[in-house]
Amino acid sequence: MKDYRSTKAAAYTVNVSMSVVATLSPLLFSTFYDMYGISYGLLGLLVFINFCTQLAIDLIFSFYSHKFNIKMTVRIMPLLTAAGLMIYAVMPIIYPQSAYIWLAAGTVVFSVSSGLSEVLISPIIASIPSDNPKREMSKLHSIYAWGVVIVVIISTLTLKLIGRENWYWLPLIYTLIPLVAFLMFSRSELPEMATPEKASKATGMLKNRALIICVLCIFFGGASECTMSQWSSGYIEQALGLSKVWGDIFGVAMFGATLGLGRSLFGAIGKNVYGVVICGSAGAAVCYLVASLTTLPVLGLIACAMTGLCTSMLWPGSLLVASDNFPNANIAVFALMAAGGDMGAAIGPQLTGIVADAVISSGTAAEFAASLGLTPEQLGMKAGILSCTLFPVFATVFFIIAYKIYRRRLADTANF
């Protein structure tokens, strides 16, 4: 029997690399604003570029995965992460007058690798023989969440120690993680992973109602998770009035910690994934409401933390739901699911910003905010978070539909 322990370790290391590239830019926004004069709009665009690049990779693999040498792609993708981080760190220092162009270029390169990781790492774990595949998938995604916590704490403390002007040391240090993953994959056995024989078969999947429901589950689940993940620091800083350092630690890190806790608990004791995702998405809707409506900072912090716990299984749980409905799922299925998740991750945070800006720029915002004892910025942030309550609400609805489809499939199989 083949030994896949080193393969799993390499996959976990890649997920830590994904934590780095997903978290690094938001942590450096204020640094780039002060050092290079880059507007917040352009800085926010870096996050959008990240998710849109991943989405493009997801879609390419949804329809053309059969054109790729999958094992070779898996082995070289950590090098793309390292290359992107190098560009991101070094080129803005050499060419500070065009810093944003190089930051965007580095983002595109490591986002390509992140897209490949989303598409390929989950099917690697799913293809490795296991007594409890759902536990293995949950463990994989919990590594990502704990990676976010570690990256936030290390980055915040390192910047405090070395000074923000030396920010480039962070991506340079983090380059070591994908390089380690590359070395581990180069010496690891990779399982066989199925791909569609041609694009027409992948296109035919779009006519499958069950798959569309699964994609909608991960779209709304991904939006529910990533909206609070991206905005938790800003929410705590703007709406609750805490400093950026505490916003990062108690916002991004606390959210990541509860996200990791939820995934780790499911990996250890979880069994009923449908009950977990339905209750989790409904709980997330309540958390969004509390965060947007409360005037108590402590209650807002609790709502932020509990959102991480409630959304912890929505993304990996959607993949498990897809696996239940498609037991022999190929890479195209995972790619299409990743595309749905990335689209939600891009649209959710963007909607928050659009609503917040619209409220702040409104002529009546200042007067209405004052009547509530808030600043226009606080009112705008709360309105943005409130508008995104729709995402976990819809996630709840589609997870219930997915559960009914699964039960119907089991009944039909039993009758047959």
C-alpha positions in Angstrom: 0.0 0.0 0.0 1.3 3.4 -0.9 2.4 5.8 1.8 0.7 9.2 1.4 1.8 10.8 4.7 4.3 13.2 3.0 1.7 14.0 0.4 -0.7 15.1 3.0 2.0 17.2 4.8 2.8 18.9 1.5 -0.9 19.6 0.9 -1.2 21.1 4.4 1.9 23.3 3.7 0.3 24.6 0.5 -2.8 25.6 2.5 -0.6 27.6 4.8 0.8 29.3 1.7 -2.8 30.2 0.7 -3.3 31.7 4.2 -0.3 34.0 3.5 -1.4 35.3 0.1 -5.1 35.7 1.3 -4.1 37.7 4.4 -1.0 39.6 3.6 -2.3 42.4 1.5 -5.1 43.6 3.9 -2.6 43.7 6.7 -0.3 46.0 4.7 -3.0 48.3 3.3 -2.3 51.2 5.7 1.5 50.8 5.2 1.1 51.0 1.4 -1.2 54.0 1.8 1.4 55.9 3.9 4.5 54.9 2.0 3.4 55.0 -1.6 0.3 57.1 -1.5 -1.9 54.3 -3.0 -5.6 55.0 -2.5 -7.8 52.7 -0.5 -9.8 52.1 -3.7 -6.7 50.7 -5.5 -5.6 48.8 -2.4 -9.0 47.1 -2.2 -8.7 46.3 -5.8 -5.7 44.0 -4.9 -8.1 41.7 -3.0 -10.5 41.8 -6.0 -7.6 41.0 -8.4 -6.7 38.1 -6.1 -10.1 36.5 -6.1 -10.8 37.2 -9.8 -7.5 35.6 -10.8 -8.4 32.5 -8.8 -11.8 32.5 -10.4 -10.3 32.5 -13.8 -8.1 29.5 -12.9 -11.1 27.8 -11.5 -13.1 28.2 -14.7 -10.2 27.1 -16.9 -9.9 23.9 -14.9 -13.6 23.4 -14.9 -13.6 22.9 -18.6 -10.1 22.1 -19.7 -8.5 20.1 -16.8 -8.0 17.3 -19.2 -5.5 19.4 -21.1 -3.1 19.7 -18.2 -0.5 17.3 -16.7 -2.1 17.3 -13.3 0.8 15.9 -11.3 3.3 18.2 -12.8 1.0 21.2 -12.2 0.7 20.2 -8.5 4.4 20.0 -8.1 5.3 23.4 -9.7 2.4 25.5 -8.3 4.3 26.3 -5.0 7.1 27.8 -7.1 4.5 30.3 -8.5 3.5 31.3 -5.0 7.2 31.9 -4.1 7.7 33.9 -7.4 4.7 36.0 -6.7 5.8 36.8 -3.2 9.3 37.7 -4.4 7.8 40.1 -7.0 5.5 41.6 -4.4 8.4 42.2 -2.0 11.3 43.2 -4.1 10.1 45.2 -7.1 8.2 47.9 -5.2 11.5 48.6 -3.3 13.5 48.8 -6.5 10.8 50.8 -8.4 8.9 52.7 -5.7 7.4 55.1 -8.3 5.5 52.2 -9.9 5.0 50.2 -6.6 1.3 49.5 -7.2 1.9 48.0 -10.6 4.4 45.5 -9.1 2.1 44.8 -6.1 -0.6 44.0 -8.6 1.8 41.8 -10.7 2.9 39.9 -7.7 -0.7 39.4 -6.6 -1.6 38.0 -10.0 1.2 35.5 -10.0 0.6 34.1 -6.5 -3.1 34.2 -7.1 -2.7 31.9 -10.1 -1.0 29.5 -7.6 -3.8 29.9 -5.1 -6.4 29.1 -7.8 -4.5 26.0 -8.7 -4.2 25.0 -5.0 -8.0 25.4 -4.6 -8.7 23.2 -7.6 -6.1 20.5 -6.9 -5.4 20.2 -3.2 -8.9 19.1 -2.2 -9.1 16.4 -4.9 -5.7 15.2 -3.8 -6.9 14.7 -0.2 -10.2 13.2 -1.5 -8.3 10.7 -3.7 -6.1 9.4 -0.9 -7.7 6.3 0.7 -9.1 7.1 4.2 -11.4 5.6 6.8 -13.0 9.0 7.2 -12.7 11.2 4.1 -14.9 14.0 5.6 -12.6 14.3 8.6 -9.6 14.5 6.3 -11.2 17.3 4.2 -12.1 19.2 7.3 -8.6 18.9 8.6 -7.2 20.3 5.4 -9.4 23.4 5.6 -8.7 23.9 9.3 -5.0 24.2 8.5 -5.9 27.2 6.3 -7.8 28.9 9.1 -5.1 28.3 11.7 -2.6 29.6 9.1 -4.5 32.9 8.9 -4.2 33.3 12.7 -0.5 32.6 12.7 0.1 34.9 9.7 -1.8 37.8 11.3 -0.1 37.5 14.7 3.4 37.1 13.2 2.9 39.9 10.7 1.5 42.3 13.2 4.2 41.7 15.8 7.0 41.7 13.1 5.9 45.0 11.7 5.8 46.4 15.2 9.3 45.2 15.8 11.1 46.0 12.6 9.0 49.1 11.6 6.5 49.4 8.8 9.1 50.8 6.4 10.7 47.4 6.3 7.5 45.6 5.4 9.1 43.8 2.5 10.8 41.3 4.9 7.4 39.8 5.6 6.7 38.4 2.1 10.4 37.5 1.7 10.2 35.4 4.9 6.9 33.8 3.9 8.5 32.7 0.6 10.1 29.9 2.6 6.7 28.2 3.1 5.9 27.5 -0.6 9.5 26.5 -1.2 9.2 23.9 1.5 6.0 22.7 -0.1 7.7 22.4 -3.5 10.5 20.2 -2.0 7.9 18.0 -0.2 5.8 17.5 -3.4 8.9 16.7 -5.4 9.5 13.7 -3.2 5.9 12.7 -2.6 3.7 10.1 -4.2 0.6 11.7 -5.8 -2.7 9.8 -6.2 -4.5 9.4 -9.5 -7.1 12.1 -10.0 -9.8 11.8 -12.7 -10.5 14.6 -15.2 -13.3 14.8 -17.9 -12.2 13.3 -21.3 -13.2 16.5 -23.1 -14.6 20.0 -22.5 -18.1 19.0 -23.7 -18.4 16.6 -20.8 -17.4 19.4 -18.4 -20.0 21.7 -20.0 -22.6 19.1 -19.6 -22.2 19.3 -15.8 -23.8 22.8 -15.9 -27.1 21.1 -16.7 -27.0 19.0 -13.5 -29.4 20.6 -11.0 -27.7 19.0 -8.0 -24.3 20.4 -9.0 -25.8 23.9 -9.6 -27.3 23.8 -6.1 -23.9 22.8 -4.6 -22.2 25.7 -6.5 -24.8 28.1 -5.0 -24.2 26.7 -1.6 -20.5 27.4 -1.8 -21.1 30.8 -3.5 -23.3 32.1 -0.6 -21.2 30.2 2.0 -18.0 31.7 0.6 -19.5 35.2 0.6 -20.7 34.7 4.2 -17.2 33.7 5.4 -15.0 36.1 3.3 -17.1 39.2 3.9 -16.6 39.2 7.6 -13.0 37.8 7.2 -12.0 40.7 5.0 -13.9 43.4 6.9 -13.6 42.2 10.5 -10.5 44.4 11.1 -12.1 47.4 9.5 -15.4 46.8 11.3 -13.7 46.6 14.7 -11.5 49.7 13.9 -14.3 51.8 12.4 -17.5 50.7 14.0 -16.1 49.8 17.4 -13.4 52.5 17.6 -10.4 50.2 18.4 -6.9 50.8 17.0 -5.6 49.0 13.9 -3.3 46.6 15.9 -6.2 45.5 18.0 -8.4 45.4 15.0 -6.0 43.0 13.3 -5.5 40.8 16.3 -9.1 40.8 17.6 -10.6 41.0 14.1 -8.8 39.0 11.5 -6.9 36.7 14.0 -10.0 36.1 16.3 -12.1 35.3 13.3 -9.5 33.0 11.9 -9.1 31.3 15.3 -12.8 30.5 15.6 -12.9 29.4 11.9 -10.1 27.0 12.6 -11.7 25.8 15.8 -15.0 25.0 14.0 -13.2 23.0 11.3 -11.0 21.2 13.8 -14.0 20.2 15.9 -15.8 18.8 12.9 -12.6 16.9 11.9 -12.5 15.4 15.4 -16.1 14.7 16.2 -18.3 15.9 13.3 -20.6 13.5 11.5 -23.7 15.2 10.2 -22.3 17.8 7.7 -25.8 18.9 6.6 -26.9 19.7 10.1 -23.7 21.6 10.7 -23.9 23.7 7.5 -27.6 24.5 7.9 -27.2 25.5 11.6 -23.9 27.3 10.8 -25.3 29.5 8.0 -28.4 30.3 10.0 -26.2 31.2 13.0 -24.0 33.4 10.7 -27.1 35.4 9.7 -27.8 36.1 13.3 -24.2 37.1 13.9 -24.3 39.5 10.9 -27.5 41.1 12.3 -26.0 41.5 15.8 -22.8 43.0 14.5 -24.6 45.5 12.3 -27.2 46.5 14.9 -25.5 46.4 18.2 -24.1 49.5 19.9 -22.1 47.5 22.5 -18.5 47.0 21.5 -18.2 43.7 23.5 -21.3 42.3 21.8 -19.8 43.3 18.4 -16.6 41.5 19.1 -18.5 38.4 20.2 -20.6 38.5 17.0 -17.4 38.8 14.9 -15.8 35.8 16.6 -19.0 33.7 16.4 -19.3 34.5 12.7 -16.0 32.7 12.2 -17.3 29.7 14.1 -20.6 29.6 12.3 -19.1 29.9 8.8 -16.2 27.6 9.5 -17.8 24.6 7.7 -19.7 26.4 4.9 -16.8 26.3 2.3 -15.4 22.8 3.1 -19.0 21.6 4.0 -20.1 22.6 0.5 -17.3 20.4 -1.0 -18.4 17.5 1.2 -22.0 18.0 0.1 -20.8 17.9 -3.5 -18.8 14.7 -2.8 -22.0 13.2 -1.3 -24.0 14.0 -4.5 -21.1 13.1 -6.8 -19.2 10.2 -5.2 -16.8 9.9 -8.1 -16.3 13.6 -8.6 -13.5 14.6 -11.0 -11.2 17.7 -10.9 -13.8 19.6 -13.0 -16.4 19.3 -10.3 -13.9 20.6 -7.6 -12.9 23.4 -10.0 -16.5 24.5 -10.6 -17.1 24.5 -6.9 -14.0 26.5 -6.3 -15.2 29.0 -8.9 -18.5 29.4 -7.1 -16.7 30.0 -3.8 -14.2 32.5 -5.2 -17.0 34.4 -6.9 -18.8 34.7 -3.6 -15.5 35.7 -1.9 -15.1 38.5 -4.4 -18.7 39.8 -4.5 -19.4 39.7 -0.8 -16.7 42.0 0.5 -17.2 44.2 -2.6 -20.8 44.7 -1.8 -20.0 45.7 1.8 -17.7 48.4 0.5 -20.2 49.7 -2.1 -23.0 49.9 0.5 -20.7 51.5 3.1 -19.5 54.2 0.6 -23.1 54.9 -0.6 -24.3 55.5 2.9 -21.3 57.6 3.9 -21.7 59.8 0.8 -25.4 60.2 1.3 -26.6 63.7 2.1 -28.6 62.6 5.1 -26.0 60.2 6.5 -24.4 62.6 9.0 -27.7 63.7 10.5 -29.1 60.2 10.7 -25.8 58.9 12.2 -25.7 61.6 14.8 -29.3 60.8 15.9 -28.0 57.2 16.6 -24.9 58.5 18.3 -22.7 57.3 15.4 -20.3 58.8 12.9 -21.1 58.5 9.2 -18.3 56.0 8.8 -19.6 53.9 11.6 -23.1 54.0 10.1 -21.7 53.1 6.7 -19.8 50.1 8.0 -22.8 48.8 9.9 -25.0 49.2 6.8 -22.5 47.4 4.7 -22.4 44.5 7.1 -26.2 44.5 7.4 -26.7 44.2 3.7 -24.5 41.1 3.6 -26.9 39.3 6.0 -28.5 38.1 2.8 -25.6 35.8 2.0 -25.9 33.4 5.1 -29.7 33.6 4.7 -29.5 32.3 1.1 -26.8 29.8 2.1 -29.3 28.3 4.6 -31.9 28.0 2.0 -29.7 26.3 -0.6 -28.1 23.9 2.0 -31.6 22.8 2.9 -32.4 22.2 -0.8 -29.1 20.3 -1.2 -30.0 18.1 1.8 -33.4 17.3 0.3 -31.7 16.3 -3.0 -29.3 14.0 -1.1 -32.1 12.3 0.8 -34.0 11.8 -2.4 -31.0 10.3 -4.1 -30.5 7.9 -1.2 -34.1 6.9 -1.3 -34.0 6.3 -5.1 -30.8 4.2 -4.6 -32.5 2.1 -1.8 -35.6 1.5 -4.0 -33.5 0.5 -6.9 
